[in-house]
Each structure stands twice: as structure tokens, then as C-alpha cells.
Amino acid sequence: MVTIIIIAYSYTSFSLPTPPIYAQRDLQLMKSKNLQIELDDNLTTNAQLTFPVVGDGPYPGILLITGSGAEDMNETQGFVRINETTGEKDYPPVPFFQIAQYLSERGFAVLRYDKRGVGENHTILDANVWGNLTIDDLRQDAEKVLAVLLQQPEVDNSKITIIGHSEGTTLAPRVAIVNPDKVDNIVLMGMVAQNLTDILHFQTVTLPLQYAKEVIDKNSNGSLSLQEASQDLVFERLIGGNLTVLLAKNLPNGTIVLNPEYNRNNDTFISLEREFRPCFRAKCKIILCTSKPGTGSMIEGKCTNLEGCDAYEKSFLAFDLNLNYW
């Protein structure tokens, strides 16, 4: 029987204060082994197994499956830098690097891997591979990486856990279901419980409106001034840019006015239901429209969109929920 653990998870980049230096911080607590894993004919990806320095092993094994987008094994999202003094890589507090380190220092052998077509630090190595990737490719890749984990001499293959984050939470249960004799536990962080259409509608319509109503609209009259809404940085993050870019335009005299399309009563305030909602729905519809070669995320037949491409979007939209699958 597979044990399922669900974790509400959110990641925001931030800076940590410099901690005090203690002697034991310099001790090497884990080892690492770099691997090349074959995913298809003539297609490999980089992976790394980390495991404890202390103890005899073999150790309980853990497979990490990343979230959506062009994620490398650490979920760095482009944040890794090279230290100018040492020439070494500086890892900020990125999720999978920290998780692997924490678990390996405490007795686990952890395997993490780059997505197909993706390289270190959130970069696309092969635009053709990335452009043709589907959600089923990701599932099969996870199964192949699991098989590699089971073969490692440092791993106790009778004690295996899969940890999935976001998109990875749609894959971890599938891999466990078809490998019931190999997987003991799954941990789901920021679980995806809806299909892509519902998720995008929530992120682009429901969530911004809810935030505007509960946080920005302090007098609860159902409307916001353009200035009031555009000064909230959290709201700008939710809608993917400055409000004036989405709803307004600059006149030659420097005045900012609302676009007539979203300003139905021609005033200086924005009605949350009559004007905001139609704008957000239009944005959601644009996102859901798949890209065509030569436009949007496809350039000369090669996908360069870090968030995902036409084949991926179509496969995810058609992807059945895990709840239905079970």
C-alpha cells in the first residue's frame, strides 16, 4: 500500500541573512554522484544522486519530480550564479537543491534530474525536444529515472519515496500506481487537483479578483481607482504586470485613461465585476489558445517558451485528473 502525504507549498525567492559560522558547518555531510540517464534513443538527461557521508548504507531512496516549466533538477529558475571569488556555483534557497541536501544529510539517497531538453539554471538545451514534449513523456521519463534509482548500490530499493512538486504531483501518483511493488510513499507538494483549464482560470481570473475584493477594495464598494490598483505590488504579480499595461493607455498629454473595451461606464474607476472580470477572462482565453509555429512560443519550429509549448499545453489540457484516474 502506498502512503500519500500532501503538503501545501509555495516558493518565493528571498535572501537569507548571513548565519553565524560554526565549526561543524564545514563538515561534509553528504556525497554526490553525477549520472547520465537515457530517456529515449539518443536522448539523455543529467541527474545527480546525493547520499549521506555517515552510515554504511544502502539508504532509503527518494525520487524528486519538479514542477512545470523548463525546470532543471534543482528548480533553480535561473537563479544560480557563479561566485566571482571562488568560481564555484552559488545556489540560492531553491527548492529541490535544499530538499536533496537536507534529506541526504539525514540518511536518505536522493535522485533528482533535469527535464528532457532542459539544462542547468532554467535553460533550454534542445528546442526541438522541448517543443515536442508532452505530459506523457514526463510520466515515462519519471518511470525511467525511478528504474535508475532502484539500480544504485547506495539505495535500499525496498524503501522508495517519490516527492512531486506542482506538475510533479500529477506524475508521482501515476508512477506509483504502475509500480506498486517499487514505491512505498508519495509526497505531494502544492498538489495539482484540477485540470489545466481550471488552474489557469483560477490563477488569471478568480485569484486576482478575490485579492482585489478582500485586500485592495477597502471600502467594499466593488470598484477601484486606477492609481489605487496599480500601486499594489502583490496585485501586479497576480495579474502578470502593471495594471496600466493591461487596462489603460497613455494619452499624448500624459494622462492615463482606461481602454474603452474595459471601461464600460467611461469613468475613472474600475468595476471589479463589470470591467475587471471581462479583462481577466480575455487574458485567460489568450493563454489557453495554443501557439502556432512562427508565433508566440514557437520560432522557426523550435520552442523557446520556458513555461511550455504547444504540444505540452494540448496534452495537459487533455490530461485526466488523478482523482478520475484512480
Secondary structure in CASP SS format (residue, H / E / C, confidence):
PFRMAT SS
TARGET T0000
AUTHOR 0000-0000-0000
METHOD secondary structure of the structure
MODEL  1
M C 1.00
V C 1.00
T E 1.00
I E 1.00
I E 1.00
I E 1.00
I E 1.00
A C 1.00
Y C 1.00
S C 1.00
Y C 1.00
T C 1.00
S C 1.00
F C 1.00
S C 1.00
L C 1.00
P C 1.00
T C 1.00
P C 1.00
P C 1.00
I C 1.00
Y C 1.00
A H 1.00
Q H 1.00
R H 1.00
D H 1.00
L C 1.00
Q C 1.00
L C 1.00
M E 1.00
K E 1.00
S E 1.00
K E 1.00
N E 1.00
L E 1.00
Q E 1.00
I E 1.00
E E 1.00
L E 1.00
D E 1.00
D C 1.00
N C 1.00
L E 1.00
T E 1.00
T E 1.00
N E 1.00
A E 1.00
Q E 1.00
L E 1.00
T E 1.00
F E 1.00
P E 1.00
V C 1.00
V C 1.00
G C 1.00
D C 1.00
G C 1.00
P C 1.00
Y E 1.00
P E 1.00
G E 1.00
I E 1.00
L E 1.00
L E 1.00
I E 1.00
T C 1.00
G C 1.00
S C 1.00
G C 1.00
A C 1.00
E C 1.00
D C 1.00
M C 1.00
N C 1.00
E C 1.00
T C 1.00
Q C 1.00
G C 1.00
F C 1.00
V C 1.00
R E 1.00
I E 1.00
N C 1.00
E C 1.00
T C 1.00
T C 1.00
G C 1.00
E C 1.00
K E 1.00
D E 1.00
Y C 1.00
P C 1.00
P C 1.00
V C 1.00
P H 1.00
F H 1.00
F H 1.00
Q H 1.00
I H 1.00
A H 1.00
Q H 1.00
Y H 1.00
L H 1.00
S H 1.00
E C 1.00
R C 1.00
G C 1.00
F C 1.00
A E 1.00
V E 1.00
L E 1.00
R E 1.00
Y E 1.00
D C 1.00
K C 1.00
R C 1.00
G C 1.00
V E 1.00
G E 1.00
E C 1.00
N C 1.00
H C 1.00
T E 1.00
I E 1.00
L C 1.00
D C 1.00
A H 1.00
N H 1.00
V H 1.00
W H 1.00
G H 1.00
N C 1.00
L C 1.00
T C 1.00
I H 1.00
D H 1.00
D H 1.00
L H 1.00
R H 1.00
Q H 1.00
D H 1.00
A H 1.00
E H 1.00
K H 1.00
V H 1.00
L H 1.00
A H 1.00
V H 1.00
L H 1.00
L H 1.00
Q H 1.00
Q C 1.00
P C 1.00
E C 1.00
V E 1.00
D E 1.00
N E 1.00
S E 1.00
K E 1.00
I E 1.00
T E 1.00
I E 1.00
I E 1.00
G E 1.00
H E 1.00
S C 1.00
E C 1.00
G H 1.00
T H 1.00
T H 1.00
L H 1.00
A H 1.00
P H 1.00
R H 1.00
V H 1.00
A H 1.00
I H 1.00
V H 1.00
N C 1.00
P C 1.00
D C 1.00
K C 1.00
V C 1.00
D C 1.00
N E 1.00
I E 1.00
V E 1.00
L E 1.00
M E 1.00
G C 1.00
M C 1.00
V C 1.00
A C 1.00
Q C 1.00
N C 1.00
L H 1.00
T H 1.00
D H 1.00
I H 1.00
L H 1.00
H H 1.00
F H 1.00
Q H 1.00
T H 1.00
V H 1.00
T H 1.00
L H 1.00
P H 1.00
L H 1.00
Q H 1.00
Y H 1.00
A H 1.00
K H 1.00
E H 1.00
V H 1.00
I H 1.00
D C 1.00
K C 1.00
N C 1.00
S C 1.00
N C 1.00
G C 1.00
S E 1.00
L E 1.00
S E 1.00
L H 1.00
Q H 1.00
E H 1.00
A H 1.00
S H 1.00
Q C 1.00
D C 1.00
L H 1.00
V H 1.00
F H 1.00
E H 1.00
R H 1.00
L H 1.00
I H 1.00
G C 1.00
G C 1.00
N C 1.00
L H 1.00
T H 1.00
V H 1.00
L H 1.00
L H 1.00
A E 1.00
K E 1.00
N E 1.00
L C 1.00
P C 1.00
N C 1.00
G C 1.00
T C 1.00
I E 1.00
V E 1.00
L E 1.00
N C 1.00
P H 1.00
E H 1.00
Y H 1.00
N C 1.00
R C 1.00
N C 1.00
N C 1.00
D C 1.00
T C 1.00
F E 1.00
I E 1.00
S E 1.00
L H 1.00
E H 1.00
R H 1.00
E H 1.00
F H 1.00
R H 1.00
P H 1.00
C H 1.00
F H 1.00
R H 1.00
A H 1.00
K H 1.00
C H 1.00
K H 1.00
I H 1.00
I H 1.00
L H 1.00
C C 1.00
T C 1.00
S C 1.00
K C 1.00
P C 1.00
G C 1.00
T C 1.00
G C 1.00
S C 1.00
M E 1.00
I E 1.00
E C 1.00
G C 1.00
K E 1.00
C E 1.00
T C 1.00
N C 1.00
L C 1.00
E C 1.00
G C 1.00
C C 1.00
D H 1.00
A H 1.00
Y H 1.00
E H 1.00
K H 1.00
S H 1.00
F H 1.00
L H 1.00
A C 1.00
F C 1.00
D C 1.00
L C 1.00
N H 1.00
L H 1.00
N H 1.00
Y H 1.00
W C 1.00
END
